C-alpha cells in the first residue's frame, strides 16, 4: 500500500477512484447535474459540474495539509485513525440503511457556477471524508504534508473524480431520470456504502497489521 501510494500517479488515480465511487449515490449535488440538462441544456450543466468540483480541491488540500501536519504520538495516531475508520464505517452503514432520497430540489442560485459552488461548499461530508482518508493514508506511512506535489495530486484526484462523476450524471440524464428505478438507486447507494466501509475496514486493519 505504501509503495503504491508513494508513486505520484498512483496516488492521483487511487484518490480519483475513491472520490468517484465514494460519491456515486444520487444525492443533491449529483442529481442537479442531470436536472440542469433538462432545464437549461448541457452547456449550462457542464459549467455547474466544473463549479461543483472546485470545492473538492480545497477540502482535500485542507485535509492533506492541516490534518497531515498534525504531529501525533503513535498512541494518538492510532486513536485518530481508529476514529477515522469508525466514522467512515458509520457513514457507510448510514448510506446502506438510510440511503439519501432521489430528489430534484431547487437551489437558491440561478447561475450554474454559483449553484455548483454553493451546493458543493455546503456539503458537510467533504472535509470529514477527506480528513478520514488522510488519516488512513498516514496509518500506512503516506505523509503528504511536506510534499507539495503529492498534496496537489491528491487534491486534483479528489476534484477530477468528483467532476467525472458529475459528467457521468450529465451525459446519462435520460437513463438516470427515465430509467432509474428503486433497485438501481439502491445499487448506487450500496456502491458508495461499500466503498466507505472498505476504506474504514482497511484503516482498522492497519491498526492491527501495520
C-alpha positions in Angstrom: 0.0 0.0 0.0 2.7 2.5 1.0 4.8 1.8 -2.1 1.8 2.2 -4.4 0.7 5.5 -2.9 4.3 6.9 -2.8 4.1 6.9 -6.6 2.5 10.3 -7.6 0.5 8.9 -10.5 -0.9 6.0 -8.3 -1.7 8.5 -5.6 -3.7 10.6 -8.0 -5.5 7.6 -9.6 -6.4 5.9 -6.3 -7.7 9.2 -4.9 -9.7 9.8 -8.1 -11.3 6.3 -7.8 -12.1 6.9 -4.1 -13.7 10.3 -4.9 -15.8 8.8 -7.8 -17.0 5.7 -6.1 -17.4 7.3 -2.7 -20.0 9.8 -4.0 -21.8 7.8 -6.7 -25.1 7.7 -4.9 -27.8 10.0 -6.4 -27.6 12.8 -3.9 -28.5 16.5 -4.3 -25.2 17.6 -6.0 -25.1 14.8 -8.5 -28.8 14.9 -9.4 -28.6 18.6 -10.1 -26.2 17.9 -13.0 -29.0 15.9 -14.6 -31.7 18.4 -13.7 -29.9 21.2 -15.4 -29.6 19.3 -18.7 -33.4 19.2 -18.8 -34.0 22.8 -17.8 -31.1 24.6 -19.4 -29.1 22.3 -21.6 -25.7 20.5 -21.4 -23.6 23.6 -21.6 -25.3 25.0 -18.5 -24.9 21.7 -16.7 -21.2 21.5 -17.7 -20.5 24.8 -16.1 -22.2 23.5 -13.0 -20.2 20.3 -13.0 -16.9 22.3 -13.1 -18.0 24.6 -10.3 -19.3 21.8 -8.1 -15.9 20.0 -8.4 -13.8 23.0 -7.4 -14.5 22.8 -3.6 -13.2 19.3 -3.6 -9.8 20.7 -4.4 -9.8 23.0 -1.3 -11.4 20.5 1.1 -8.9 17.8 0.0 -6.0 20.2 0.2 -7.0 21.4 3.7 -7.3 17.8 4.9 -3.9 16.8 3.4 -2.0 19.9 4.6 -3.5 20.6 8.0 -4.7 17.2 9.2 -1.5 15.8 7.7 0.7 18.3 9.6 -0.7 17.4 13.0 2.1 15.6 14.6 0.7 12.9 16.8 2.4 10.3 19.0 2.0 6.8 17.9 -0.7 6.3 20.5 -2.7 9.3 19.4 -2.1 8.5 15.8 -3.7 5.1 16.4 -6.7 6.6 18.2 -7.2 9.2 15.5 -7.0 6.6 12.8 -9.4 4.3 14.7 -11.9 7.3 15.0 -11.5 8.0 11.2 -12.1 4.4 10.4 -15.1 4.2 12.6 -16.6 7.4 11.1 -16.1 6.1 7.6 -17.8 2.8 8.6 -20.7 4.7 10.2 -21.1 6.8 7.0 -21.1 3.6 5.0 -23.7 2.0 7.3 -25.8 5.1 7.3 -25.9 5.2 3.5 -26.6 1.5 3.4 -29.5 1.5 5.8 -30.7 5.1 5.4 -30.0 5.9 1.8 -30.4 9.5 0.5 -33.6 10.3 -1.4 -33.6 10.7 -5.1 -34.9 14.3 -5.2 -35.0 17.2 -7.6 -34.8 20.1 -5.2 -34.3 23.7 -6.3 -31.2 25.8 -5.5 -31.4 29.4 -4.4 -29.0 30.4 -7.2 -29.8 30.5 -11.0 -26.3 30.8 -12.3 -24.7 27.4 -12.8 -21.3 28.4 -11.4 -22.8 29.8 -8.2 -25.2 26.9 -8.0 -22.4 24.4 -8.2 -20.1 26.2 -5.8 -22.9 26.6 -3.2 -24.2 23.1 -3.2 -20.7 21.6 -3.0 -19.3 24.0 -0.4 -22.3 23.4 1.8 -21.8 19.6 1.7 -20.6 18.9 5.3 -19.3 15.5 4.5 -16.4 16.6 2.3 -14.0 17.8 4.9 -14.8 14.9 7.2 -14.4 12.4 4.4 -11.1 13.7 3.1 -9.7 14.1 6.7 -10.5 10.4 7.3 -8.8 9.4 4.0 -5.7 11.4 5.0 -5.6 9.6 8.4 -5.9 6.3 6.6 -3.0 7.2 4.3 -0.9 8.3 7.3 -1.5 4.9 9.0 0.1 3.3 6.0 3.1 5.6 6.1 2.0 8.1 3.5 3.0 11.6 4.7 1.7 14.2 2.2 2.1 17.4 4.3 5.8 18.0 3.3 5.3 17.2 -0.4 3.5 19.9 -2.3 3.4 17.8 -5.4 1.8 14.9 -3.5 -0.8 17.2 -1.9 -1.6 18.8 -5.2 -2.1 15.4 -6.9 -4.2 14.2 -4.0 -6.4 17.3 -4.2 -6.6 17.2 -8.0 -7.5 13.5 -7.9 -10.4 14.3 -5.5 -11.7 17.1 -7.8 -11.3 15.1 -11.0 -13.1 12.1 -9.5 -16.0 14.4 -8.5 -16.0 16.0 -11.9 -16.1 12.7 -13.8 -19.0 11.5 -11.6 -21.0 14.7 -12.3 -20.2 14.5 -16.0 -21.5 10.9 -15.9 -24.7 12.1 -14.5 -24.9 14.8 -17.1 -24.4 12.6 -20.1 -26.6 9.8 -18.8 -29.5 12.1 -17.9 -32.1 10.2 -19.9 -31.1 7.0 -18.2 -30.9 8.4 -14.7 -34.2 10.3 -14.9 -36.3 8.0 -17.0 -34.9 4.5 -16.2 -33.5 4.9 -12.7 -35.8 2.7 -10.7 -35.6 2.0 -7.0 -33.4 -1.1 -7.4 -30.9 0.8 -9.4 -30.8 3.7 -7.0 -30.3 1.1 -4.2 -27.4 -0.3 -6.1 -25.7 3.1 -6.5 -26.2 3.7 -2.8 -24.7 0.4 -1.9 -21.6 1.0 -4.0 -20.9 4.2 -2.1 -21.7 2.5 1.2 -19.4 -0.5 0.5 -16.5 1.8 -0.6 -16.7 3.8 2.7 -17.0 0.5 4.6 -14.0 -0.9 2.8 -11.8 2.2 3.5 -12.9 2.1 7.1 -12.1 -1.6 7.5 -8.7 -1.0 5.8 -8.0 1.7 8.3 -9.0 -0.5 11.2 -6.9 -3.5 9.9 -3.9 -1.2 9.6 -4.0 -0.7 13.3 -3.7 -4.4 14.0 -1.5 -5.4 11.0 0.9 -2.4 10.5 
